[in-house]
Amino acid sequence: MVEQIVKLHIEKLPEGVYLATSDDIQGLVAQGRTVAETLEIARDVAKKLMEAQADRQGTISLTNIEDSFDYPLILGV
């Protein structure tokens, strides 16, 4: 299994929940009470969408994870 990167856009909505969308996977929308919960839901949704796309088209084109990449570390203080 090759790990691949999906870029997410996460925003905090006025209602206090977080919304994740992605330009990399069409139809990916996830909402959670915390960033961590939103990421967990987005991962599940992304897997299901990728499986459905693979069934229809046979291939999925995402960016493979390289030996080095930037990742934001989110801390609650």
Buried (B, 14 or more C-beta within 10 A) or exposed (E): EEEBEBEBEBEEEEEEBBBBBBEBBEEBEBBBEEBEBBBEBBBEBBEEBBEEBEEEEEEEEBEEEEEEEEEEEEEEE
